[in-house]
């Protein structure tokens, strides 16, 4: 079973922005300071779940995790699939960096929920109220 990651989308206004960025073609590369020790588990079909304005809203499949440089100058590059998959909104408190995210804790994809044409803000409010 693949392992996922969760990361805050700092400066990301909404999912549409992520989709527009991904639509430019080619994989998206996210830079972080620390390389996950469990990278092989993540690369085995895991995704990076994005937290935008305190809510998990989408995910992108992780294609590759690479460490560049050595010592204090090292950094990690996480290569993501260009396709953005919207998920059921799930509130999440702020944190620094990224975290491992077990599949049992991950929200379902909206395609699996059949959310129809409901606006994202309405869906988020319904989830917060526990009505969805």
C-alpha positions as CSV (number, residue, x, y, z in Angstrom):
1,X,0.0,0.0,0.0
2,X,1.5,3.4,-1.0
3,X,2.2,6.1,1.5
4,X,1.1,9.7,0.8
5,X,2.5,13.1,1.8
6,X,0.6,16.2,2.8
7,X,1.9,19.8,2.3
8,X,0.6,23.3,2.8
9,X,0.1,25.2,-0.4
10,X,1.7,28.4,0.8
11,X,0.7,31.3,-1.5
12,X,-1.8,29.1,-3.4
13,X,-5.1,30.9,-3.7
14,X,-7.2,28.0,-4.8
15,X,-7.3,24.6,-6.7
16,X,-7.8,26.4,-10.0
17,X,-4.4,28.0,-9.6
18,X,-2.8,24.6,-9.1
19,X,-4.7,23.2,-12.1
20,X,-3.6,26.1,-14.3
21,X,0.0,25.7,-13.2
22,X,-0.1,21.9,-13.9
23,X,-1.8,22.5,-17.3
24,X,1.3,24.3,-18.6
25,X,2.7,20.8,-19.4
26,X,5.3,18.6,-17.9
27,X,5.6,17.5,-14.4
28,X,5.5,19.9,-11.4
29,X,8.6,20.0,-9.1
30,X,8.2,20.9,-5.5
31,X,11.3,21.8,-3.5
32,X,11.7,21.0,0.2
33,X,14.6,21.0,2.6
34,X,14.2,17.5,4.0
35,X,14.1,14.3,2.0
36,X,11.5,11.7,3.2
37,X,13.2,8.7,4.7
38,X,10.2,6.6,3.4
39,X,10.6,7.9,-0.2
40,X,10.4,4.4,-1.8
41,X,6.9,3.9,-0.2
42,X,5.7,7.3,-1.5
43,X,7.1,6.7,-5.0
44,X,5.2,3.4,-5.1
45,X,1.9,5.1,-6.1
46,X,1.6,7.7,-3.4
47,X,0.3,11.2,-3.8
48,X,1.0,14.7,-2.4
49,X,-2.1,16.1,-0.8
50,X,-2.4,19.9,-0.9
51,X,-3.7,22.0,2.0
52,X,-5.1,25.3,0.6
53,X,-6.4,27.9,3.2
54,X,-6.6,25.2,5.9
55,X,-8.4,22.6,3.8
56,X,-7.2,19.6,1.9
57,X,-8.6,20.2,-1.5
58,X,-6.6,18.1,-4.1
59,X,-3.8,15.7,-4.7
60,X,-1.1,15.0,-7.3
61,X,0.6,11.6,-7.7
62,X,4.3,11.6,-6.8
63,X,6.5,10.4,-9.7
64,X,9.9,10.8,-8.2
65,X,11.8,12.0,-5.1
66,X,15.4,13.1,-5.5
67,X,18.0,14.6,-3.2
68,X,20.3,17.2,-4.7
69,X,23.5,18.3,-3.2
70,X,25.2,17.1,0.0
71,X,25.4,18.2,3.6
72,X,23.8,21.5,4.6
73,X,23.3,22.5,1.0
74,X,21.2,19.4,0.2
75,X,17.5,19.8,-0.8
76,X,14.8,17.5,-2.0
77,X,12.9,17.7,-5.3
78,X,9.5,16.0,-5.4
79,X,8.3,15.5,-9.0
80,X,4.5,15.4,-9.3
81,X,2.2,14.2,-12.1
82,X,0.7,17.2,-13.9
83,X,-2.9,16.0,-13.3
84,X,-4.6,17.5,-10.3
85,X,-7.2,15.3,-8.7
86,X,-9.8,17.2,-6.5
87,X,-10.6,15.5,-3.2
88,X,-13.4,15.9,-0.7
89,X,-12.5,18.9,1.4
90,X,-11.0,18.1,4.8
91,X,-10.0,20.7,7.3
92,X,-6.3,20.6,8.4
93,X,-4.4,22.7,11.0
94,X,-1.3,24.5,9.9
95,X,2.1,22.7,10.1
96,X,5.6,23.3,8.8
97,X,7.1,21.4,5.9
98,X,5.4,18.2,4.9
99,X,4.0,15.2,6.8
100,X,3.5,11.5,5.9
101,X,-0.2,10.8,5.3
102,X,-1.6,7.3,5.7
103,X,-4.1,6.1,3.0
104,X,-6.7,5.4,5.7
105,X,-6.6,9.1,6.7
106,X,-6.8,10.6,3.2
107,X,-10.0,12.1,1.8
108,X,-11.7,10.4,-1.1
109,X,-11.4,11.8,-4.6
110,X,-14.4,13.9,-5.7
111,X,-14.8,11.7,-8.8
112,X,-15.4,8.8,-6.3
113,X,-18.0,10.9,-4.4
114,X,-19.9,12.2,-7.4
115,X,-20.1,15.8,-6.1
116,X,-21.8,16.9,-9.3
117,X,-21.5,20.6,-10.0
118,X,-21.5,21.8,-6.4
119,X,-19.3,24.9,-5.8
120,X,-16.1,24.2,-3.9
121,X,-17.0,26.7,-1.1
122,X,-20.4,25.0,-0.6
123,X,-18.9,21.6,-0.4
124,X,-16.3,22.8,2.1
125,X,-19.1,24.4,4.3
126,X,-21.1,21.2,4.2
127,X,-18.1,19.1,5.2
128,X,-17.4,21.5,8.1
129,X,-21.1,21.1,9.3
130,X,-20.8,17.3,9.0
131,X,-23.6,17.2,6.4
132,X,-21.5,15.6,3.7
